[in-house]
Amino acid sequence: MNTSNDNGFNQSMNKKSAFLRFMRYVAVVLVTVWLFMLMIASADTDDFKFLGVIWITLMLFYITVPIIGFWIYSFVKAIKQRTKEDKRFLIVHLVDLLMIVVTAFFLTRPPQRCDAFIMADNCKGENGFWMRNIASRYRDMLPDSTRLCFEIDNEKSYPHVLSDKNVKELKKWLEYCGCIGIDVDNYTNKGYSTIRFRRIGFGMYSYRFYDKPLSRHEQDSINNNECLIVYNDSTVFEFGAGVFGVQFFAGKEDYLNRHKPKH
């Protein structure tokens, strides 16, 4: 009986088993982390975050493909085997499948939209009153030669002129009005405060609330700007495209043809 060959074979099998077990742990951990990141990105209204995760995955396909292969191997093994370790793996795999379902739910939900008609509906009645009240209150609260820029998603403000209580209150009122942020500039004294309404991709839709009523000439001048729409003599809709995207307020002509500015 050739024991040396048997020992060599057993050692080879042990090394193979150890390698597969190691790669199984690596694959499950990496895929779980990746699925979690994908789920969080899909929940965000900014599609570029989700596309960014997918793009990075595709760029690293020579790594991701083998990892996914080991993840599938682990899943099949966890179903077929009945050891304690396999049962723990099976729980993790079920969590992974749940994250896939949640991600699919977020991706198939109706996309968030925005245009001048939606902004006008949101600005009517009590909502418009509270948005103007928020803009005026925090403009008065802000010291001279300072600026406050705040968004709910990242909760960044500069300079740090708000207390924690002020931030919580501001966040509550913005959410109540269906808005996401505020931009008040007492440094350049623009004569208006901005309430941020919705961010669609790189574009930002906002309300400008002017401190004083605009003259007819000022309104006409503002409407000549492709990114601005006069709603009434003290409220203007604004679209900011950022670095990318169209540099005009889509649907502006249609809105102006149906609605004349309210004087």
For each residue, the residues with C-beta under 8 A, 3 or more apart:
1: 6
2: 5 6
3: 6 7
4: 7 8
5: 2 8 9
6: 1 2 3 9 10
7: 3 4 10 11
8: 4 5 11 12
9: 5 6 12 13
10: 6 7 13 14
11: 7 8 14 15
12: 8 9 15 16
13: 9 10 16 17
14: 10 11 17 18
15: 11 12 18 19
16: 12 13 19 20
17: 13 14 20 21
18: 14 15 21 22
19: 15 16 22 23
20: 16 17 23 24 73
21: 17 18 24 25
22: 18 19 25 26
23: 19 20 26 27 70
24: 20 21 27 28 70 73 74 77 89
25: 21 22 28 29
26: 22 23 29 30 67 70
27: 23 24 30 31 67 68 69 70 71 73 74
28: 24 25 31 32 71 74 89 92 93 96
29: 25 26 32 33
30: 26 27 33 34 67
31: 27 28 34 35 67 68 71 96
32: 28 29 35 36 92 95 96 99
33: 29 30 36 37
34: 30 31 37 38 53 57
35: 31 32 38 39 96 99 100 103
36: 32 33 39 40 99
37: 33 34 40 41 53
38: 34 35 41 42 50 53 54 99 103
39: 35 36 42 43 99 102 103 106
40: 36 37 43 44
41: 37 38 44 49 50 52 53
42: 38 39 50 103 106 107
43: 39 40 106
44: 40 41 49 50
45: 112 198 199 200
46: 49 199 201
47: 50 51 201
48: 51 52 201 202
49: 41 44 46 52 53
50: 38 41 42 44 47 53 54 107
51: 47 48 54 55
52: 41 48 49 55 56
53: 34 37 38 41 49 50 56 57
54: 38 50 51 57 58
55: 51 52 58 59
56: 52 53 59 60
57: 34 53 54 60 61 64
58: 54 55 61 64
59: 55 56
60: 56 57 63 64
61: 57 58 64 65
62: 65 66
63: 60 66 67
64: 57 58 60 61 67 68
65: 61 62 68 69
66: 62 63 69 70
67: 26 27 30 31 63 64 70 71
68: 27 31 64 65 71 72
69: 27 65 66 72 73
70: 23 24 26 27 66 67 73 74
71: 27 28 31 67 68 74 75 96
72: 68 69 75 76
73: 20 24 27 69 70 76 77
74: 24 27 28 70 71 77 78 89 93
75: 71 72 78 79 89 93
76: 72 73 79 80
77: 24 73 74 80 81 86 89
78: 74 75 81 86 87 89 90 93
79: 75 76 90
80: 76 77
81: 77 78 86
82: 86 87
83: 86 87
84: 87 88
85: 88 89
86: 77 78 81 82 83 89 90
87: 78 82 83 84 90 91
88: 84 85 91 92
89: 24 28 74 75 77 78 85 86 92 93
90: 78 79 86 87 93 94
91: 87 88 94 95
92: 28 32 88 89 95 96
93: 28 74 75 78 89 90 96 97
94: 90 91 97 98
95: 32 91 92 98 99
96: 28 31 32 35 71 92 93 99 100
97: 93 94 100 101
98: 94 95 101 102
99: 32 35 36 38 39 95 96 102 103
100: 35 96 97 103 104
101: 97 98 104 105
102: 39 98 99 105 106
103: 35 38 39 42 99 100 106 107
104: 100 101 107 108
105: 101 102 108 109
106: 39 42 43 102 103 109
107: 42 50 103 104
108: 104 105
109: 105 106
110:
111:
112: 45 198 200
113: 118 200
114: 118 119 197 198 200 205
115: 118 119 250 251 255
116: 119 120 229 237 249 251 252 255
117: 120 121 251 255
118: 113 114 115 121 122
119: 114 115 116 122 123 197 205 207 231 237
120: 116 117 123 124 231 237 255 259
121: 117 118 124
122: 118 119 127 177 178 197
123: 119 120 127 128 131 207 231 235
124: 120 121 127 128
125: 128 129
126: 129 130
127: 122 123 124 130 131 177 178
128: 123 124 125 131 132 235
129: 125 126 132 133
130: 126 127 133 134 173 176 177
131: 123 127 128 134 135 177 179 195 207 209
132: 128 129 135 136 209 234 235
133: 129 130 136 137
134: 130 131 137 138 170 173 174 177 182 195
135: 131 132 138 139 182 184 193 194 195 207 209
136: 132 133 139 140 193 209
137: 133 134 140 141
138: 134 135 141 142 148 170 182 184 193
139: 135 136 142 184 186 193 211
140: 136 137
141: 137 138 161 166
142: 138 139 146 147 148 161 184 186
143: 146 161 186
144: 186
145: 186 187
146: 142 143 159 161 186 187
147: 142 158 159 183 184 185 186 187
148: 138 142 157 158 159 161 162 182 183 184 185
149: 156 157 158 181 182 183 184
150: 155 156 157 162 167 170 181 182 183
151: 154 155 156 180 181 196
152: 155 171 174 175 180 181
153: 180
154: 151
155: 150 151 152 167 171
156: 149 150 151
157: 148 149 150 160 161 162 167
158: 147 148 149
159: 146 147 148
160: 157
161: 141 142 143 146 148 157
162: 148 150 157 166 167 170
163: 166 167
164: 167 168
165: 168 169
166: 141 162 163 169 170
167: 150 155 157 162 163 164 170 171
168: 164 165 171 172
169: 165 166 172 173
170: 134 138 150 162 166 167 173 174 182
171: 152 155 167 168 174 175
172: 168 169 175 176
173: 130 134 169 170 176 177
174: 134 152 170 171 177 179 180 181 182 195
175: 152 171 172 178 179
176: 130 172 173
177: 122 127 130 131 134 173 174 195
178: 122 127 175 197
179: 131 174 175 182 195 196 197 207
180: 151 152 153 174 196 197 198 199
181: 149 150 151 152 174 195 196
182: 134 135 138 148 149 150 170 174 179 193 194 195 196
183: 147 148 149 150 193 194 196 206
184: 135 138 139 142 147 148 149 193 194
185: 147 148 188 189 190 193
186: 139 142 143 144 145 146 147 189
187: 145 146 147
188: 185
189: 185 186
190: 185
191: 210 211 212
192: 208 209 210 211 236
193: 135 136 138 139 182 183 184 185 208 209 211
194: 135 182 183 184 206 207 208 209 238
195: 131 134 135 174 177 179 181 182 206 207 209
196: 151 179 180 181 182 183 199 204 205 206
197: 114 119 122 178 179 180 205 206 207
198: 45 112 114 180 204 205
199: 45 46 180 196 203 204 205
200: 45 112 113 114 203 205
201: 46 47 48 245
202: 48 241 242 243 244 245
203: 199 200 239 240 241 242 245 246
204: 196 198 199 239 240 242
205: 114 119 196 197 198 199 200 237 238 239
206: 183 194 195 196 197 237 238 239 240
207: 119 123 131 135 179 194 195 197 235 236 237 238
208: 192 193 194 228 235 236 237 238
209: 131 132 135 136 192 193 194 195 234 235
210: 191 192 213 214 234 235 236
211: 139 191 192 193
212: 191 234
213: 210 233 234
214: 210 218 219 222 230 233 234
215: 218 219
216: 219 220 263
217: 220 221
218: 214 215 221 222
219: 214 215 216 222 223 230 233 261 263
220: 216 217 223 224
221: 217 218 224 225
222: 214 218 219 225 228 230 236
223: 219 220 228 229 230 256 261
224: 220 221
225: 221 222 228
226: 247 248 249 252
227: 238 239 240 241 247 248 249
228: 208 222 223 225 236 237 238 239 249
229: 116 223 236 237 238 249 252 255 256
230: 214 219 222 223 233 235 236 237 261
231: 119 120 123 235 236 237 261 262
232: 235 261 262 263
233: 213 214 219 230 261 262 263
234: 132 209 210 212 213 214
235: 123 128 132 207 208 209 210 230 231 232
236: 192 207 208 210 222 228 229 230 231
237: 116 119 120 205 206 207 208 228 229 230 231 249
238: 194 205 206 207 208 227 228 229 249
239: 203 204 205 206 227 228 248 249 250
240: 203 204 206 227
241: 202 203 227 244 245 246 247 248
242: 202 203 204 245
243: 202
244: 202 241
245: 201 202 203 241 242
246: 203 241 250
247: 226 227 241
248: 226 227 239 241 252
249: 116 226 227 228 229 237 238 239 252
250: 115 239 246
251: 115 116 117 254 255
252: 116 226 229 248 249 255 256
253: 256 257
254: 251 257 258
255: 115 116 117 120 229 251 252 258 259
256: 223 229 252 253 259 260
257: 253 254
258: 254 255
259: 120 255 256
260: 256
261: 219 223 230 231 232 233
262: 231 232 233
263: 216 219 232 233
